[in-house]
Amino acid sequence: MPWRAACGVWHHPLACAPDGGCMSRVARGLLCLAAGGLLLSCSSSTEWIGPLPAECQEFAQAESGPATHVEEDGLPVFNLFISESLPDEEGYFVARLVYRGRCQRLWVRLRGNTSHFFPKRSYTLDFPKDAPFDEPLLGGGFTGRRKVVLISPFNDNSYMRHRLAFTLWNRMSPGHIPVKTYSAVVYVNGSYVGLYTVADHLDKHLMAAQGLDGEGELFKASGDDANFSHLDVEGRPKRDLKQGFEKRAGRPESGSEAYDSIRAFTAFVIDSSPERFQVERHAWMTHEYEDWWIFSTLIVANDSVSKNAYHYRAPGPGGRWRYIPWDLDTSFGQNWDTRRNDPREHPHFTTRNHLFARMLEDPSIAASLRERYRVLLQGELRAEVVLGLIDEYAREVAAAARRDEVRWREDYLSFFRWKTRTDFTTFDEEVEYLRWWVQLRWGTLEQQLP
């Protein structure tokens, strides 16, 4: 009997009661393996009940414990085994992962709005509490991660924009909430899929891992209406100041009251007098919001100046808002649809984010922003550092990138979002484009900053 007929759809979340019982919204807690319709254990063990893929069997039967590191083209390999129905379904599905010689149970879902249409898809991997993901050697150390993201670079044939952008954000200040990344090769159900960027998943577990309060509120700016203005992206008065934001963590979890804090923050940005904004802004938010403007204009992150941002606030009356960047394929000389950007342009993004406008309209705040900009361009983010990172990442992913390019080149060239372009590049040419863009952009900024 086919597994879907026997078991229905694999869905998450799966909750295990203290007595070992399982609860799930599908089939009253019974989840099935795609290979045979067998019940999945709900114990704390990471072992599987039922037949394993050949790769899992090999590692599970190894007498000496975990097998040696599994790598390809010098990068670690994610071997994912998922339901064939996954591309057409919403939510999380039970899956298995073989990584670094270890076979783990987990849940997987497809992710992304724009990338949902890519032939090469992105994934979120969700690991059990008692068996988190560990990669201590790469990305500055991924240890104890409950979720990680596999980002498809289908619209970035340099294969490094996300890594490069997050690395610069992390370098800007040791006080930033960092987002760690590294590169890896992915197989799905035994078939080669290609080169991916592995990244932290922004959630309450990551906040706790960074030493922050895991009970804090976390909002994602999922739309351009998250612009800290009383007007929406079309210039119409908003029905509710929470427009554009999604609550991702914190209490209350749902309902209108769940958004009271982000409404209050937005109202402060909109309604405070110039004097009050100058005096009280750091009681409301950290310097990360000033760095957000610098970061966005530095790499020209056109798609991340209102939406594609996270906002975190620790609970309690003294909690201040903190910013975390996200979704940075639009950066370093290209838009989300891969079209090129002129490095000599200097957008301020004030019409798209009223918080930026409030900071820049105050001469004292604007002066401190420019001074910090100059310090960063001459220090942690100087051109030589960025060019060195580009060269380092290019050497690291070159073999895997060229193989990925062979696999996806025709799909990339014919993709409907950008197939009319006439200036396509190869991986090697895109790396050179990145180097050229950074050199010209950094030089332009040094001249434009008074």
Beta strands, then each sheet from edge to edge (+ up, - down):
strand 1: 14-16
strand 2: 22-24
strand 3: 71-72
strand 4: 75-81
strand 5: 93-99
strand 6: 102-111
strand 7: 122-126
strand 8: 133-135
strand 9: 142-145
strand 10: 147-151
strand 11: 181-188
strand 12: 191-200
strand 13: 217-221
strand 14: 245-249
strand 15: 309-313
strand 16: 321-325
sheet 1: 1+ 2-
sheet 2: 3+ 4- 5+ 6- 7+ 10- 12+ 11-
sheet 3: 8+ 9-
sheet 4: 14+ 13- 15+ 16-
end
